[in-house]
Amino acid sequence: MPTVLLSVKQAAERLGEHPDTTRARLRAGDLKGTRLTERGPWKITESALEHFIKKNTRI
C-alpha cells in the first residue's frame, strides 16, 4: 500500500483543529511529520496521524 502524505491543513481538518495547533504539535514532536527542506511545508503520513489519534483518544 502506498504511503499517503497529508498537508498540515488536511491533518488539521481530520483532527478538527486549527492548522496552527497542528504545526505546534509537529514542532513539539507530539505529532510525527517531516519536511523535505529545512523551511519547507510539513508532511504527515496517514499512519502517523492515526497513531496520534489512537494515542490521544480516551474511551
C-alpha positions as CSV (number, residue, x, y, z in Angstrom):
1,M,0.0,0.0,0.0
2,P,1.5,3.4,-0.9
3,T,2.2,5.9,1.8
4,V,-0.2,8.8,1.7
5,L,1.2,12.2,2.8
6,L,-1.1,14.8,4.2
7,S,-0.6,18.6,4.4
8,V,-0.9,20.4,7.7
9,K,-4.3,21.7,6.5
10,Q,-5.5,18.2,5.7
11,A,-4.3,16.8,9.1
12,A,-5.8,19.7,11.0
13,E,-9.2,19.1,9.3
14,R,-9.1,15.5,10.3
15,L,-8.2,16.5,13.9
16,G,-10.8,19.2,14.0
17,E,-8.4,21.9,14.9
18,H,-6.7,25.0,13.5
19,P,-3.6,24.4,11.3
20,D,-1.5,26.5,13.7
21,T,-2.3,24.0,16.5
22,T,-1.3,21.1,14.3
23,R,2.0,22.9,13.4
24,A,2.6,23.4,17.2
25,R,2.1,19.7,17.7
26,L,4.6,18.9,14.9
27,R,7.2,21.3,16.4
28,A,6.8,19.8,19.8
29,G,7.2,16.3,18.5
30,D,3.8,15.2,19.7
31,L,2.7,14.5,16.1
32,K,5.3,13.0,13.8
33,G,5.9,14.7,10.5
34,T,8.7,15.6,8.1
35,R,9.9,18.4,5.9
36,L,11.7,17.8,2.7
37,T,13.7,21.0,3.2
38,E,14.5,22.9,6.4
39,R,11.9,25.6,5.9
40,G,9.6,23.6,3.7
41,P,6.0,22.6,4.4
42,W,5.3,19.8,6.9
43,K,4.0,16.5,5.6
44,I,2.3,13.9,7.8
45,T,1.7,10.3,6.9
46,E,-1.8,8.9,7.4
47,S,-0.3,6.2,9.7
48,A,1.4,8.9,11.9
49,L,-1.9,10.8,12.2
50,E,-3.8,7.6,13.0
51,H,-1.2,6.7,15.7
52,F,-1.5,10.2,17.2
53,I,-5.3,9.9,17.3
54,K,-5.2,6.5,18.9
55,K,-2.6,7.6,21.5
56,N,-4.7,10.7,22.4
57,T,-8.2,9.3,22.3
58,R,-9.8,8.3,25.6
59,I,-12.6,5.7,25.6
